[in-house]
Amino acid sequence: MFAAPLFIMGSTVATIWAALLDLVYGRRFSDLILYWFVALVGFFVGQALADIAGLRWLLLGQVHIVEGTVACGAAMALARWLKSG
């Protein structure tokens, strides 16, 4: 399920999203580390759920870009909300 190209592409997409969120909302280096970790977990949870559900909306090889990005964004939004509150 998590082959090397899938892991590299998924990690790259999640890292880009985490960097963008940190660029807008981050204040410290620890924020970047938190957003990056949460983005990775969220993206791969979205990837796994899309595989289980059999969704095939926008695939780049084996990477579910839409589902991974949505789960990544939801996880980072939740982390930001929990961090601020």
N, C-alpha and C positions, 0 to 999 in steps of 0.2 A: 504493500500500500504506500509506503513512504520510500520510494526509490531515490537515488542520489540526485538526478536532475529535478525531480519534483521538490525535494527538500531545498535545493539551491534556489530554484525559481520562487518557491513560496516564501523562503526566508528573505529574498531580495525584495519582493513586493511588500511584505510585512515591515521590513526595515524602512522602506521609503515612506510608508504611511506613518510609522512611528516618528520618523524624522520631521515630516511635515507637521504633525500634531505638536511636537516639541518646539518646532520653529515658531508656531503661533502661540502656544500656551505654556511652554516650558519656562521655568525660572532657574532651575539648578540642573547640574549634571545628573543628579539622582532621578530627576523627572524623566530624562531621556532613557535611562536604564529601565525604569518602571514601564514607560510606554513601549519600549522595544520588547521587553519580556511579555507584556500583555498582548501586544500585537502578534507576536509569534504564536502564542498559545491560541489566541482568537482565530488567526488565519488557519491554523491546522485543525482546529475544531470545526470550522466551517468547511474545510476540505473534507474531513472525515464524514461529516453529516451529509454533504453533497454526494459523496461516494455511496453511503448507505442508502440514501433516498433515490439514487439513480438519476440525479439531475444532470443535464448536459446542455446548459444554456450557453455559456461562453467558455470553451475549453482552450487552453494553450498547452498542447500536449496532454498531460494528465492533470494539469493544474486548473482547478475551478476558480477562475479569477473573480467572478461576480460573487459567488457564495463565500469565498474566502475573504474578500474585501468587506462584505457586509458584516460577517462575523467579527472580523478584525476591528472595524469601526465601532461595532456595538461593545466589544470588550474594552476598547480604549475609552469610549464614552463612559462606560460603567466605572472604570478605574479612575477617570478624572473626577466623576461625580463623587465617588467614595473618598477620594483624596481631599476634595474641597469641603466635604461635609463631615 
